[in-house]
Amino acid sequence: MSLTVKIKKRLGRFALDVDFEAGREVLALLGSSGCGKSMTLKCIAGIERPDEGFINLDGRVLFDSEKHINLSPQKRRVGYLFQQYALFPNMTVYDNIAAGVRKESRAGRDEAVRGMIKNMRLEGLEKNRPAQLSGGQQQRAALARILVNEPELLLLDEPFSALDSYLRWQMELEVADTLRAFSGTSVFVSHDRNEVYRLCDSVCILTNGKSEGKAGVRELFAAPRTLSACLMTGCKNFSRLEKLDDTHVRALDWGAVLEVNGVPEGAKYVGVRAHDLHPGPGKNPLECRVRRRADDMFTDIVMLDTPAGGAGWSALRMEAPSGGLSDMSGGMNVTIHIEPDTIMLLI
Amino acid sequence: MDWFPLWNSLRIAGISSVVVFFLGILAAFYIARAPRILKGVLDVILTMPLVLPPTVVGYLILRVLGPRRVIGAWFLTVFGIKLTMNWWSAIFATIVVTFPLMYRTARGAFESFDETLAYSGQTLGLSNSYIFWHIRMPYCRQGIMAGTVLAFARALGEYGATSMVAGYTPGKTATISTTVYQLWRTNDDALAFKWVMVNMAISAVVLLAVNMLEKNNRKRTAIRGGA
């Protein structure tokens, strides 16, 4: 394992309690805003001091509260890409990148900076100030400055949040290349599940400062184990459950009994993705009433009242590609069904 | 016309601006990150001279540095130096009076500093003193420059505390402001008017310099931004 983090920190009423390990991979810290993702990165980088615990990088102890070790950020060799990139506004692009070079000799510095400018396609912008660069160029300059510093760990804090959607995609591809070329561990903080799905190898979910066990990206999205993980993967429909037998549960919020493929130990919730609700009779039929239809450009979205009502979790959201639900309209009574394979049982 | 008061005023203002520059930045830097209660208390104490009448400041300085007071008496017996009634005694007065101007503007500048710039410098391995002088100070340059110029201009025009601490001795402690008062008191209206014009000319030059500095800054960014 090349990065081990096990830290606790109290901040007023908020308590951070994070515990994960990462090998030579891209690990995502996924969670809604204010869940402690950035604070975790700051603790790893040495900007914030955890109350207790330890941080270990490739056998080097960066922080250990018991042994009273707390390396300064300067000694940690951690590359940190900040949300707004934190380029020094008073320096040119060249000087910004040169600030990250650790080599002593002048010639060595210049060579390293020139090489990185070329790699990051920043030629011709050397004398510009950060404010004169586009968002994408700023991000490339910030990445160049970090990579030329030869870090042993990369921390990326919502790197695309400052970009508009068109640039976002472009930069995502470039960052993906950078991450693939980087030989060490990367920790990628995001609240965007799609980004995480495309860029990362494994995911650690953070909910209100507490981390859940790490899981492979594909695993997590295909079969989330917990309610918060399932929420982060974008699932919209949930209900509390009561176990009836090994293959049947009562979905309390939906007022229906569902046939399932098996009930894992400790399961408390049932979740179904919006596109796994299908109109018409079939397995697990539910008598619903259409509350309203609200179509996206490429998707039909129908909000349904279940037999248990239409408030909170009792409402269901059903989605299908455009045209798929066009015969439904408000006030109609419809029957929908759910395949047992697509029902997620969560703890 | 004896130009001594001009020279004296300039050196007093110059020296006290240099001292206040460092003192103000130091205080601003540490107080900007102090806990809230301590910050509030120190803020009141350090800003006090800005709102007190200069004569009260002068009185307080004399209470401390006067030849029969603790520090003043000690200096007199140990070094044989009287801390008051010299030309440089006025520097004590101008430092105390102009300090809040520097301190407050510098603190405002430091508080608007984007702390992530310092963090990113640290993770890149830059030393804290490098970050302070090459990143934090340039970022806060506008505010710090404004504070320094304000402190210099205020020191140049200081009258109340200066006249109490340094007195008025022609050719020895006379400054422009104390000279103007003395000339007016002795009905030398013509000469008083000359000194008033000199003072106004200096103030105009100082303010013009500030404006030009600001304009240059704006122009430089504008040209680069368009390129």
Interface residues (C-beta under 8 A of the other chain):
Chain A: K42 A45 G46 I47 S72 P73 Q74 K75 R76 R77 V78 G79 Y80 F82 Q84 A86 F88 P89 N90 M91 A99 G100 R102 N128 R129 A131 Q132 R145 I146 N149
Chain B: D114 T116 L117 Y119 S120 G121 Q122 T123 L124 G125 L126 S127 H134 I135 P138 Y139 R141 T221 R224 G225 A227
